[in-house]
């Protein structure tokens, strides 16, 4: 697996089973369902999410720079 393109995630089994069932019902793969859920989440409050993600990425960048 190309780890620059794909990542594994750990979720509780009951959550996985629910996502799997919803994905099957809606005709998506599990990955496709997670993308759909994330897209819906982002569109509900785009500015808040982008600000949170940007701040997190900036902290990671600063941490990496200071570690060098």
Secondary structure, DSSP 4 states (H G I P E B T S, - for coil): --TTT-------HHHHHHHHHHHHHHT--HHHHHHHHHHHHHHHSHHHHHHHHHHHHHHHHHHHHHH-
